Amino acid sequence: MVYWERRDGAELLAGRPELAGFGDRASGRVPNAFSRKQVRRSRPMQGKQLGGAPANFAYIASLLGDHGIVASRIGTDALGDEAKQRFQQLRLPTDFLQSDPSHLTGTVREDQPHYEISTDAAWDSLEMTSQWRTLAAQATAICFGSLAQRSPVARRTIHEFLGAARPTTTRIFDVNLRQPFYSKDILADSIRRSSIIKLNQEELPVVLQLLESPTPLTPGKEILAGEWLLHLSGAQLVCITRGAQGSLLVSKEGFHEHPGFSVQTVDTVGAGDAFTAALVHHFLRGAPLSAINEAANRMGASKRIQPFSKKYAAPTNNASAP
């Protein structure tokens, strides 16, 4: 999850919003603190790499001028220690990282497009604490996904966290389906709690089928599908990403399509999280759909060009002229 805190409760631009990545992996969602990248089509990388939606999201949020926070759960093991050290190097606070003495830090072995995700990991035991309750109450935005909800314990904690937030808090459901860790109930419940729904074009037909859309997805009908999801959920925005071909944004006011940016891809890992961070950053500042789409695609493309590093430079964060 990602949280933005309004410093004065009203004017977002007056202070430095706080974002917290909360979910499966300590690097992305909550479950895993390390991602083992092995066999990548664009560039093979061996060995363990810190990864996961919460950390990726929080890091990019910080680059954009917000205060990125990772709220996750890791084991009291070597990987957990490495995760904390890496966050400190990236100047991400570790205060909201829970330590679990009974479960190992989660891992994922990647052989794109397949993922082998460790089970019974520390992030499966997310615990709602007074510290997290305070964080939820201060949040301007919260980003959560489906994978982090695979265990009943973690799912209850996520629901409790969302419930502890203010009614005005923006809730982003970044669908991110991973077999076999999703269900109709998880998807239906999550979209009803969302202000923004983000999914990719491969996930869209799966989601529509599980949620029993009355109209099957056919070529050229993505806008109608987005409108149906808006109606079903009561959300403010639906984002459908199309990989290198850009993205579609659908709101009650209309829609906007962006063709994406043509770049020489070096590493796709984390590009979606970078896209999400930029999308939410500009959405919170009231940017029009065209500016949000431009900024999000530019950030996602920048991440494909250069992997995360301490020297990674983000594009401009001017909401009106990204």
Summary of the structure (lengths in Angstrom):
residues: 322
radius of gyration: 17.9
end to end distance: 24.3
largest distance: 50.5
contacts: 1197
relative contact order: 0.13
helix: 37%
strand: 21%
